[in-house]
Amino acid sequence: MRQKKVTDLFITLFLCVGAIISFFPIYLAVINSVKTQGEMFSSFIALPTKLHFENYSQAFDKINLLNSTLNSAIVSVIGIGGIVFCAALAGYKLSRTSGRLSNMIFFLFIASMLVPFHSIMIPLTRMAKNLHVSGSTYGLAIIYIGLGVNMAIFLYHGFVKSIPRELEEAARIDGCGEFQTFFRIIFPLLLPITVTIAILDFLWIWNDFLLPLLMLTDSTKYTLILSTNTLFGEYNKEWSLILAALVLTALPVIVIYAFFQKFIMQGIAEGAIKG
Amino acid sequence: MPIKSYRKYISLLAFIAPAFIFYTLFLLIPTIGGMYYSFTDWNGLNPNYSFNGLANFIEALREDPDFVNSLLFTLKYVLFMVVLQNVLALLLAVFIESKTRTKGFFRTIFFMPNMISTIISAFMWTFVFSQVLPQIAEKTVMKFLDQLWIGDPKYSFYSIIIVSLWNGVGYMMIIYLAALQGVPQSLKEAAHIDGATPFQAFRNVTMPMITHAITICFFLTLNGAFKVYEVVYGLTGGGPGRSTQVITMNIYEEAFSNNFRYGYASAKSVILFIIILIFTFIQIRVMKKKEVEA
């Protein structure tokens, strides 16, 4: 019994220390972002005596917050929408068709999941230039469709297997065409895995850094992450300003996390276990 | 060809076309292109280039100490990350799982850093390492905190590991937690009644039930660790000197920031790809065997 108590105490202690480490940088960023530079350097850990929001209004302008957030949102929405649309069609059909061609195409999609981004970034920048999609928000979103479709197809392909074929057959007999059957009957049934895919892709696209860095040159087109990166390079000693920018950049995701925590965790677990 | 199967092909292609067009343009052609360029001396600008066989590969592995060092540094990072990230994530998952009342709270706290973009995490920690820790050392008895966490090659490796763990552990923890939920309570109770210690019960009851999740998490951490870029970029920029340069950074530098040697950089990225394939293949084979035995 005493043994059990000691173990219990150890576990609690471990979790609490871990939680402090986990939360510490976020706490520091938040409390120091509302201090003046002077107050900050006297103590980083102390709570602020008075809330100063000047840093925020400055950061707000410097990272062009509304515009950058809008860019990130456009890229995410179009990217996710495109991935879901294309991958649902392809994943469904590949799952329902037997034969060598279908298997080969499926394998091609899956095999490409192992290719590291750094192995394609050089030809990809060339390709984007040739197609005139580099340097634009919409172009960036379209590239994400190309890069994200393979994993989504993989997940859809697995999920479709659990849907009975009788549904489609009944719809066909009732005179639905193939696409009509898909959009009316199948696609609504795919909702759980669609949510999973949307979440995983949102986390990836919203937080991605390297692809926007390679594609975008005009700062009015920058995503939120890219704007913050530029600010960090320019003002690397003005910590209160930088911290305010970091908090502003992290905020949208944290808000989404607060609302959709359950879905996000489910999505991650499902995406992995199905793999 | 009979009309029926001909129609089947048409319908298959119609459904696949949208995905295949984007995929071909932005993933398939660049992948093949990267392999193709790796055998050339192309510099990205000049339309004329020539094949030079394996010269790029030989140069990278034999005459490019920066590249070899970045490769070795990355391997060291991968080793640390694969072990630490999985051990820590599994420990956290088991501990959180064992305390029913606080489960939700701790899960939320440990997963939160994962929501913050890697590059933003690295910037946050730059503040912690360069400003906060030295001040804590100054004001308290914890003098050991006053180090050049980022500026000294001896410590910067560990700083990179710390930030990577902080940012990444939550993701794996979620997967392990999901797997642990699948272990029937009755089995644990049976083990307990049979007089197994908590550790024995974990080793012989829980572990075999979650081998699948362990395989997946090892695969994910291994793959992720080889591709590490953002943490290092945000924290040390590869410095001081080139002491913390990782392989992806070396490729980026070769292609975009100093020499524009596209062909040579492509060869390096093919080397990275092959290394990842080999490691992944070995890992999956070894672990699948274990899964069967379990």
Interface residues (C-beta under 8 A of the other chain):
Chain A: T7 I11 T12 F14 L15 G18 A19 I21 S22 F23 F24 P25 I26 L28 A29 N32 S43 F44 I45 G82 F85 C86 A87 L89 A90 Y92 K93 L94 T97 L101 S102 I105 L108 F109 S112 L114 V115 P116 F117 H118 S119 I120 M121 I122 P123 L124 R126 M127 A128 L131 I142 I143 I145 G146 L147 V149 N150 I153 E178 F182 L203 W206 N207 F209 L210 L214 I225 T228 N229 F232 W239 I242 L243 L246 T249 A250 V253 I254 I256 Y257 Q261 I264 M265 I268 A269 E270 A272 I273 G275
Chain B: K8 Y9 S11 L12 F15 I16 P18 A19 F20 F22 Y23 T24 L25 F26 L27 L28 I29 P30 T31 G33 G34 Y37 G44 L91 L92 F95 I96 S98 K99 T102 F106 R107 T108 I109 F110 F111 M112 P113 M115 I116 S117 T118 I119 I120 S121 F123 M124 W125 F127 V128 Q131 V132 Q135 I136 K139 W166 Y171 I174 I175 L177 A178 A179 P198 H212 A213 I216 C217 F219 L220 N223 F226 K227 Y229 E230 Y233 G234 T248 I251 Y252 A255 F256 Y262 A265 S266 S269 V270 L272 F273 I276 L277 T280
